Amino acid sequence: MTPLPETTILNMGPQHPATHGVLRLVLELDGETVVHCSPEIGYLHTGIEKQAESHTWQQAVTDTDRMDYLSPLMNNLGYCLAVERLLGIEVPRRTQYIRALMAELSRIASHLVWLGTYALDLGAVSVFFYAFQAREAILDMYEAVAGVRMNLAYIRVGGLMADIPPQLPAMVLRFLDELPRWQHDFRALLDNNPIFLGRTKGIGRLDRSQCEAYGVTGPALRAAGVPWDLRKITPYSGYEEFEFAVPTRDEADCYARYQVRMDEISESAKIVRQAVEGMPEGPWRNTDRKITLPPREELGTSMESLIHHFKLVSQGFAVPAGEVYQALESPRGELGFLVVSDGGTHPYRMRVRAPSYYNTQALGAMMQGELVADAVAVVGSMDMIMGEVDR
Amino acid sequence: MPDDEAVAEPTVVLPRWMEAVAALVPDGVWQIASGADVPTLVVASTHWRGVAEAMRDQGFRLFVDLAAVDHPERSDRFDVVVHLRDTVQRGLARLRTTVAEGGVLPSLAAVFPGAAWPEREVFDLFGVGFEGHPDLRRLLLPDDWQGYPLRRDYPLEGPRVLDPESRYAL
């Protein structure tokens, strides 16, 4: 008779409510202790990088939306910045401000979803309702600017889909006035909650050198004491004009990641206020007719505009051959686009360096030696979006 | 062409590390392109791991990404590109090498554990092998998938979709 194995294999997911999508964790357990954890991904693979190669440069913006669906504008922005670098064009200052404004709103929205679902994972149900109620105001702003609440494709190569509507500044300022009260409520529910503290403090540690070796960025790296934020390191889209701090913590555990994200909501709110109050006048998109569609009203009177319109819609614009790596700070970390052009009207290659991909890979290292009950707390603290992990 | 002043990453990566790496692995570095959008070292595939190790020891400890680009018209058809960051000096660097179809690269997973998944992904979607990889299996696609979808000559609707024998066929 063969002896029983000393460890048990437990499958968590891919259909588990706490895996936020379709992540499967193969846990090897010795009693209740995790000896080895191996994340398995690919359940949500939709070939987005391949699809982008069959779309024109402008159409590929819609592919990027569908990766990190909780902050689609970040994906739009990273891709558009990369293509604009290949094209060698600048966007007007107003466009930069609107982009930063919408990107920071989506960072707040994304952190709010994280907060609600993380608390829910740990058994605090009411935070979820409050966080989603607060996020609702941002989705209303999305709807006001782009007409939809998800997959906006609002940021386009060379500019935006449209200018912001006149009612937007008032909506944003009203939300900013309400936000501190929401934050106070969240903190009142969690900061000194003994169950929440017991489940997050000292759990899932990942120190600086491990973060770097595994490519873990974003709040997890900042929670390990590194003031690493690409908005400060390599500013893009006018971020050098805004004043904000980079919150860090030293404990490198789940609780530190919670604190970093909570502080980031306040810092993003500062940027949003500066962007709204300092919004420059001027054009909201590039005026190069080889790239940007001419205004609709010109089509009836100008033959040249009609030709530009026809060329842009039927075949798109060509992008000079070259290769560019453009990264930005998404709510989850470094979101990078390696975009290669062969001089044609379609991307030759669009590689997406998704922060969640590397954060998910590091779960194996974080889970080692933890209790199986803490697996949920560790997974949630990394805030992964399976749409961008599997692409 | 892009105006370098306006669009280049504002971090100034001192060429010091480039010289140091080139000196450490003298016959491994083929080309130094400091004028690219990211300072780039083009590396012989045989010295791939040696250069990556030298880069890590120069301070580029944050593993950013590993990706492949397919150029089917070339004899060494795959570009493999790695991006690394230095979180102290705030630099970004790129390593590039080429591999032929059916070729194998030394795995970087022992140097940067974060390279394990992207190498599996490149193996999965391009069919590039990695020698010394701890667990080289397909990452995103099913284990019995045939073909490498991110190759340029792989059709958008793949054979798996059309093959009626496949258990995944509709």
Chai-1 contact restraints between the chains, C-beta under 6 A:
chainA,res_idxA,chainB,res_idxB,connection_type,confidence,min_distance_angstrom,max_distance_angstrom,comment,restraint_id
A,G42,B,L140,contact,1.0,0.0,6.0,A-B,restraint_1
A,H45,B,L140,contact,1.0,0.0,6.0,A-B,restraint_2
A,K50,B,P149,contact,1.0,0.0,6.0,A-B,restraint_3
A,K50,B,L150,contact,1.0,0.0,6.0,A-B,restraint_4
A,S54,B,L156,contact,1.0,0.0,6.0,A-B,restraint_5
A,R85,B,P2,contact,1.0,0.0,6.0,A-B,restraint_6
A,R85,B,V7,contact,1.0,0.0,6.0,A-B,restraint_7
A,G88,B,M1,contact,1.0,0.0,6.0,A-B,restraint_8
A,G88,B,P2,contact,1.0,0.0,6.0,A-B,restraint_9
A,E212,B,R61,contact,1.0,0.0,6.0,A-B,restraint_10
A,E212,B,L62,contact,1.0,0.0,6.0,A-B,restraint_11
A,A213,B,F112,contact,1.0,0.0,6.0,A-B,restraint_12
A,A213,B,P113,contact,1.0,0.0,6.0,A-B,restraint_13
A,Y214,B,P113,contact,1.0,0.0,6.0,A-B,restraint_14
A,Y214,B,G114,contact,1.0,0.0,6.0,A-B,restraint_15
A,G215,B,F63,contact,1.0,0.0,6.0,A-B,restraint_16
A,G215,B,G114,contact,1.0,0.0,6.0,A-B,restraint_17
A,V226,B,T87,contact,1.0,0.0,6.0,A-B,restraint_18
A,W228,B,T87,contact,1.0,0.0,6.0,A-B,restraint_19
A,I233,B,R90,contact,1.0,0.0,6.0,A-B,restraint_20
A,T234,B,E9,contact,1.0,0.0,6.0,A-B,restraint_21
A,T234,B,P10,contact,1.0,0.0,6.0,A-B,restraint_22
A,T234,B,T11,contact,1.0,0.0,6.0,A-B,restraint_23
A,V324,B,D37,contact,1.0,0.0,6.0,A-B,restraint_24
A,Y325,B,V38,contact,1.0,0.0,6.0,A-B,restraint_25
A,Y325,B,H83,contact,1.0,0.0,6.0,A-B,restraint_26
A,G336,B,D65,contact,1.0,0.0,6.0,A-B,restraint_27
A,L338,B,A67,contact,1.0,0.0,6.0,A-B,restraint_28
A,V340,B,V69,contact,1.0,0.0,6.0,A-B,restraint_29
A,R349,B,V69,contact,1.0,0.0,6.0,A-B,restraint_30
A,R351,B,A67,contact,1.0,0.0,6.0,A-B,restraint_31
A,R353,B,D65,contact,1.0,0.0,6.0,A-B,restraint_32
A,Y358,B,G114,contact,1.0,0.0,6.0,A-B,restraint_33
A,Q361,B,W117,contact,1.0,0.0,6.0,A-B,restraint_34
